[in-house]
């Protein structure tokens, strides 16, 4: 069964002119709303297998396999997470809708569709509410979707901003939010 892990692009999904998208679909070491986190290297083997077969990660609308809306031209891991770069196909009705919704700020989430190949359970001996999910060590990546409600709140689209700046601004906002949360305890 295909699993989904959502990411809000506060981590920096950028929409630029010509309907090009780039940013992070997944961040390493950041726990999602389901309690899971992705370990560095979790995508490496899957991406290598796809490359060897001449395959590609699909760009879908809301995880609907009947609604491809574009093409991911580049999907790679770096020290931060899973970075994607692609193009919305405005020749497709949903591609035009996605571009309009992104431009207006009504849609800003990313989500990965994957199958878990190796994971560790977490949570033994940890405080309530933390560490109760899985640490995903290896996943088979199938698709990256544009979505309304991402599970990983850091995977958000930052429309019309410079890619590097938006990544660091988003991470700075996350750290500031965590600092405020900790100060309030």
C-alpha positions in Angstrom: 0.0 0.0 0.0 1.3 3.5 -0.9 1.9 5.8 2.0 1.8 9.6 1.9 3.9 12.1 3.8 3.1 15.7 3.5 5.5 18.6 3.7 4.6 22.3 3.8 7.2 24.3 1.8 8.2 26.7 4.5 11.3 24.7 3.6 11.0 26.6 0.3 9.0 25.5 -2.7 9.3 28.3 -5.1 7.0 29.0 -8.0 8.7 31.1 -10.7 7.6 32.4 -14.0 6.9 29.8 -16.6 5.3 27.6 -13.9 8.6 26.2 -12.7 8.7 24.8 -9.2 11.6 23.9 -6.9 12.0 23.2 -3.2 11.9 20.5 -0.5 9.3 17.8 -0.6 10.7 16.2 2.5 13.0 17.3 5.3 15.3 15.0 7.2 14.9 14.6 10.9 11.7 16.6 11.1 8.8 14.7 12.7 5.5 14.8 10.8 2.0 14.9 12.3 1.9 11.1 12.3 5.1 11.0 14.4 7.4 9.7 11.6 10.7 11.2 10.5 12.8 10.5 7.5 16.5 9.7 7.9 19.2 11.0 5.6 19.8 8.6 2.8 16.3 7.1 2.9 15.6 8.0 -0.8 19.0 7.3 -2.3 18.5 3.7 -3.4 15.0 4.4 -4.8 16.3 7.3 -6.8 19.2 5.3 -8.1 16.9 2.4 -9.1 14.6 4.9 -11.0 17.5 6.5 -12.7 18.9 3.1 -13.8 15.5 2.2 -15.3 15.0 5.5 -17.0 12.0 6.1 -14.8 10.9 9.3 -12.9 9.1 10.4 -9.8 5.6 11.6 -10.9 4.1 15.0 -10.1 0.5 14.5 -9.2 -2.5 16.5 -8.0 -3.5 15.6 -4.5 -2.1 12.1 -4.8 -4.5 11.2 -7.6 -2.7 8.9 -10.0 -5.2 9.8 -12.7 -4.2 13.4 -12.5 -0.6 14.1 -13.4 -0.1 17.9 -13.5 3.6 18.3 -14.4 7.0 16.8 -14.5 9.7 16.7 -11.9 12.9 17.3 -13.9 15.2 16.9 -10.9 14.7 14.9 -7.6 17.6 14.6 -5.3 18.7 14.2 -1.7 21.0 16.8 -0.1 21.9 17.5 3.5 18.5 19.1 4.2 16.1 16.6 2.6 14.5 15.6 -0.7 14.8 18.5 -3.2 12.6 18.7 -6.3 12.5 20.9 -9.3 9.9 20.7 -12.1 7.3 22.3 -14.3 3.6 22.5 -14.1 2.0 21.6 -17.4 -0.5 24.3 -18.1 -1.7 22.4 -21.1 -3.5 20.2 -18.6 -6.6 21.6 -16.8 -5.4 20.6 -13.3 -1.9 22.0 -14.1 -3.5 25.4 -14.9 -5.6 25.2 -11.7 -2.6 24.3 -9.6 -0.6 27.3 -11.1 -3.5 29.6 -10.3 -3.9 28.3 -6.7 -0.2 28.5 -6.0 0.0 32.0 -7.4 -2.9 33.1 -5.2 -1.5 31.3 -2.1 -4.5 29.0 -1.8 -2.4 25.9 -2.3 1.1 25.6 -0.8 1.7 22.0 0.3 3.8 19.1 -1.0 3.4 15.5 -0.2 5.4 12.4 -1.1 3.8 9.1 -2.1 6.1 6.2 -1.1 6.3 2.6 0.2 8.3 2.0 3.4 11.1 -0.6 2.8 13.0 -0.2 6.1 12.0 1.6 9.3 12.7 1.6 13.0 10.0 2.0 15.7 10.7 4.9 18.1 9.3 5.8 21.4 10.5 3.5 24.0 11.4 5.4 27.1 10.6 8.8 25.6 8.2 11.4 26.9 4.6 11.4 25.9 3.9 13.0 22.5 7.4 12.6 21.2 9.1 9.8 19.4 6.1 7.6 19.0 6.4 7.1 15.2 8.9 5.6 12.9 12.3 6.5 11.7 12.1 5.8 7.9 15.5 4.4 6.8 14.7 3.4 3.2 11.6 4.3 1.2 10.6 3.6 -2.4 9.5 7.0 -3.7 6.7 7.0 -6.3 5.4 10.5 -6.5 5.5 14.0 -5.1 2.1 15.8 -5.1 0.9 19.3 -4.7 -1.6 19.2 -1.9 -3.9 21.4 0.2 -3.1 19.9 3.7 0.5 18.6 4.2 1.3 16.3 7.0 4.8 17.7 7.4 4.1 21.3 8.1 7.5 22.4 6.9 6.8 21.4 3.2 5.2 24.5 1.9 5.3 26.5 -1.3 6.8 29.9 -1.1 5.5 31.5 -4.3 7.7 33.9 -6.2 10.7 34.1 -3.9 14.3 33.3 -4.5 15.0 29.6 -3.8 17.9 29.8 -1.4 16.5 32.8 0.5 13.2 31.1 1.0 14.8 27.9 2.2 16.7 29.7 4.9 13.9 32.1 5.8 11.6 29.1 6.2 14.1 27.3 8.4 14.7 30.4 10.5 10.9 30.7 11.0 10.8 27.1 12.2 13.7 27.6 14.7 12.0 30.8 16.0 8.7 29.0 16.4 10.5 26.2 18.3 12.3 28.7 20.5 9.0 30.4 21.4 7.4 27.1 22.2 10.3 26.1 24.5 10.4 29.5 26.2 6.6 29.1 26.9 7.1 25.9 28.8 
